[in-house]
Amino acid sequence: MAEIRAARPEDCDALYALVRALAEYERLAHAVTGNAQMLREELFCERPVIEAALAWEDDRAVGFALWYPTFSTFLARRGLWLEDIYVVPEARGRGYGRALLRYCARLALERGCSRMEWTVLDWNRPSIAFYEAAGAAVLPDWRICRMDRAALERFVSG
């Protein structure tokens, strides 16, 4: 059985290693600029806006989920945004991904959330199949818009 538990300060090195592994899997390692200390500061500050849980196989972290609250104006209810969920390739198929997803779904229900949402890359067919098998709808008509810090500064300055 998968052991899933909330991240602790001493888990941040393991969590960051999993974040790096996810970035490599998604072909985005070049975009990673954070580090374990920055994660620790965000997860365990006075008013954290993110939370995380790790999946453990014996004493080895094999997966993680990281999330934060959202709000739907149409539903007038809070939600949970699953920023990332990842299981190392050698531990896939053993229930860790499902256990992490269930952990987050249970938390969303306990907190009165109307929904839980996340994104998946369009080429990631195994993850899409996994999410659909869990009952998620992959929305075909929404696209992510993003302004990075430089774009924000340009926009604000005029």
C-alpha positions as CSV (number, residue, x, y, z in Angstrom):
1,M,0.0,0.0,0.0
2,A,1.2,3.5,-0.9
3,E,2.2,5.7,2.0
4,I,1.1,9.2,1.2
5,R,1.7,12.0,3.7
6,A,1.9,15.8,3.8
7,A,5.3,17.3,3.1
8,R,7.5,18.1,6.1
9,P,10.4,20.6,6.1
10,E,12.9,17.8,6.0
11,D,11.3,16.4,2.8
12,C,12.1,19.4,0.7
13,D,15.3,18.0,-0.8
14,A,13.4,14.9,-1.9
15,L,10.5,17.0,-3.2
16,Y,12.8,19.2,-5.2
17,A,14.5,16.1,-6.7
18,L,11.1,14.9,-7.8
19,V,10.3,18.4,-9.3
20,R,13.5,18.1,-11.3
21,A,12.6,14.7,-12.5
22,L,9.1,15.9,-13.6
23,A,10.7,18.8,-15.5
24,E,13.0,16.4,-17.3
25,Y,10.0,14.1,-18.1
26,E,8.1,17.1,-19.5
27,R,11.2,18.3,-21.4
28,L,11.3,21.5,-19.4
29,A,14.4,21.1,-17.3
30,H,15.7,24.3,-18.8
31,A,12.8,26.2,-17.1
32,V,13.6,25.1,-13.6
33,T,15.1,28.0,-11.6
34,G,13.9,27.2,-8.1
35,N,15.6,25.1,-5.5
36,A,14.8,23.0,-2.4
37,Q,15.2,26.0,0.0
38,M,12.8,28.1,-2.0
39,L,10.2,25.3,-1.8
40,R,10.8,25.0,1.9
41,E,10.2,28.8,2.3
42,E,7.0,28.7,0.3
43,L,5.6,25.5,2.0
44,F,6.4,26.3,5.5
45,C,6.2,30.1,5.8
46,E,3.7,31.9,8.1
47,R,1.0,32.0,5.4
48,P,1.8,29.3,2.8
49,V,-0.2,29.4,-0.4
50,I,1.0,25.9,-1.6
51,E,0.9,22.5,-0.1
52,A,2.4,19.2,-1.1
53,A,2.3,15.5,-0.3
54,L,4.8,12.8,-1.1
55,A,4.4,9.1,-1.9
56,W,6.9,6.9,-0.1
57,E,8.1,3.5,-0.9
58,D,10.0,2.4,2.2
59,D,12.2,5.4,2.9
60,R,12.3,6.7,-0.7
61,A,10.1,9.4,-2.1
62,V,8.7,8.1,-5.4
63,G,6.1,10.7,-6.2
64,F,4.5,14.0,-5.2
65,A,1.5,16.3,-5.6
66,L,1.6,20.0,-5.1
67,W,-1.6,22.1,-5.0
68,Y,-3.1,25.5,-4.0
69,P,-6.6,26.9,-3.6
70,T,-8.6,28.5,-6.4
71,F,-12.0,30.1,-6.7
72,S,-14.7,29.9,-9.3
73,T,-16.7,33.0,-9.8
74,F,-19.4,31.1,-11.7
75,L,-19.9,28.5,-8.9
76,A,-19.1,31.0,-6.1
77,R,-17.1,28.2,-4.5
78,R,-13.5,27.4,-3.7
79,G,-11.5,24.9,-5.7
80,L,-8.2,23.1,-5.6
81,W,-5.6,23.5,-8.3
82,L,-3.3,20.6,-8.7
83,E,-0.2,22.2,-10.0
84,D,1.8,19.0,-10.4
85,I,1.5,15.3,-9.8
86,Y,4.3,13.0,-10.6
87,V,5.5,9.4,-9.9
88,V,9.0,8.3,-11.0
89,P,8.9,5.9,-13.9
90,E,10.1,2.8,-12.0
91,A,7.3,3.2,-9.5
92,R,4.4,3.6,-11.9
93,G,1.7,1.1,-12.1
94,R,1.9,0.4,-8.3
95,G,-0.9,2.7,-7.2
96,Y,1.1,5.8,-6.1
97,G,-0.4,8.1,-8.7
98,R,-3.9,7.1,-7.8
99,A,-3.2,7.4,-4.1
100,L,-1.8,10.9,-4.6
101,L,-4.8,11.9,-6.7
102,R,-7.2,10.4,-4.1
103,Y,-5.3,12.3,-1.3
104,C,-5.9,15.6,-3.1
105,A,-9.5,14.7,-4.0
106,R,-10.3,13.8,-0.4
107,L,-8.7,17.1,0.8
108,A,-10.7,19.1,-1.8
109,L,-13.9,17.5,-0.5
110,E,-13.0,18.0,3.2
111,R,-12.4,21.7,2.4
112,G,-15.7,22.2,0.6
113,C,-14.2,22.6,-2.8
114,S,-16.6,22.5,-5.8
115,R,-13.9,21.0,-8.0
116,M,-10.3,20.1,-8.5
117,E,-8.5,21.1,-11.7
118,W,-5.1,20.6,-13.3
119,T,-3.4,20.6,-16.7
120,V,-1.8,17.9,-18.7
121,L,0.4,18.2,-21.8
122,D,-1.4,17.2,-25.0
123,W,1.4,14.7,-25.9
124,N,1.3,12.9,-22.5
125,R,-1.1,10.2,-23.6
126,P,-0.4,7.9,-20.6
127,S,-1.3,10.6,-18.1
128,I,-4.4,11.6,-20.1
129,A,-5.6,8.0,-20.0
130,F,-4.8,7.7,-16.3
131,Y,-6.8,10.9,-15.5
132,E,-9.8,9.9,-17.7
133,A,-9.8,6.4,-16.0
134,A,-10.0,8.2,-12.7
135,G,-13.1,10.1,-13.9
136,A,-11.6,13.4,-15.0
137,A,-12.8,15.2,-18.1
138,V,-9.9,16.6,-20.2
139,L,-11.4,19.9,-21.5
140,P,-10.7,20.4,-25.2
141,D,-11.6,24.0,-25.5
142,W,-9.5,25.8,-22.9
143,R,-6.0,27.1,-23.4
144,I,-3.6,28.4,-20.8
145,C,-2.6,32.0,-21.0
146,R,0.6,33.1,-19.2
147,M,2.6,36.3,-18.6
148,D,6.0,35.7,-17.2
149,R,7.7,38.3,-15.0
150,A,9.2,40.2,-17.9
151,A,5.8,40.3,-19.7
152,L,4.1,41.5,-16.5
153,E,6.7,44.3,-16.1
154,R,6.2,45.3,-19.7
155,F,2.5,45.3,-19.4
156,V,2.3,47.2,-16.2
157,S,4.8,49.9,-17.4
158,G,2.8,50.5,-20.4
